[in-house]
Amino acid sequence: MSNTSTNQIWQKVTSVDEIPVLGSRIIHAPAGQIAIFRNSEDEVFAVLDKCPHKGGPLSQGIVFGKTVTCPLHSWNIDLSTGCAIAPDEGCAKSFEVKVESGVVWLNRQELDTSHG
């Protein structure tokens, strides 16, 4: 795949080093405010920064493994899917992430699609 076609599909958003371990960084896009998380294994995830319960800021939650706990009502959200872990129900929009050479890329089409 050529670099030109890669850049048509993917948008560079940050570097892994700019995301705190067990924390997040916020980016703004037409899709909304997106929280980009980094766990202790340096895995990177991206979800809309709104808990499916009451819209709490997931970016301010506590990251553990592949989950984040919403700071408002302690819902646990699976960062790979954006969905609440049972018994809670509901999902925040998750975004496709690619990491190459320490650079975090998100799918350009997903970034440009509003999720209200």
N, C-alpha and C positions, 0 to 999 in steps of 0.2 A: 504494500500500500504506500503510495507516495505521500510525502509530507503535505502537499497541497490538498489532497482528498481528506487526509486526517484533519486538517484545520477547518474543512468545510463541515465536518461532523462534530468535532470537539472544540470546546472553548477552554482555554487556559484560565483558571480562576485564582490559583495561589500555589505556593509550594508547601510541601508537607511540613517543612521546618517552621512555617508561619502559623501552624495550627498547634496549640499547646497539647501535650500528651494528656489524655483524659479530659480534654476540653474541646472547644469549638471556635470557629471563626464564622462570621456572618458575611454573606454577599447579598447584593440586591440585584434582582433580575426581573424581567417582565412576569416571570412565573411567581414572583413574590420574594419575601425574605427567606433565604436558604441558609440553614446551619450546616456547616461542614465539620464533622467530628473526626477526631483521631483517638484511637484507643491505645492501650499499653503495648499492643503488638504492632503498632504503627499502621494498622488498617484504617482506611479512610472511608467515611460514609457521608452522604448528603441527604437531608430531608427538609421539607418545608418547616419553618420555625414556628409551627403551631401544633400544639397537642390536639389530638382528635377529640379530647374530652371537653375542655373549655377554652381552647386556644392559647394555653400557656406557652411561654417562650422555652422551647426545648433546649435552645442554646445555653440556657442558664441552669440546665439540669446536671445531674451527676452521671458520669459515664462509667460503666462497669462492664467489662467484656464487650459484647456487641449490643448493649442496651444503654438507654439513657432514661433516667427517672425525671419526670416532669416536676418542676419546682412548686407547682401550685397544689396538686392533689396526689402526688406520688404514683402516678401511672407509669408503668414501665413500657418503653417503646423499643421494639426490635429495630436497630439501626439499619439492618440490611433490607428490611421490607417497609419500615415506617409504621408497622401495625402494633397495636397494643397487645401486650401479653395477657392471656386469660388469667382471671375471669373478665378482665376489661375488654371492650370491643371498640373497633374503629381504627382508622389508619390516617396517618399524615402522608402526603405525597413523598415518595422517595425518588432520588435521582440517580441515574447511571453514572458511575465514577470510574475513571481510569487514572492510574498513577504510573508515570514513566519518568525515570531518572529524577525522582524527587519532585516532579511537577504534577499538580492535581488538575485534571481535565474533567469537565462535565459535558454531557450531551447538549449540543447547541439547540436542537429542536425542543428538548424538554425545558431548557432555560427560557425559551421564547414563548412558551405556552402558559397562559394565565391559569392559576388554580384558585382564584377568588378567595 
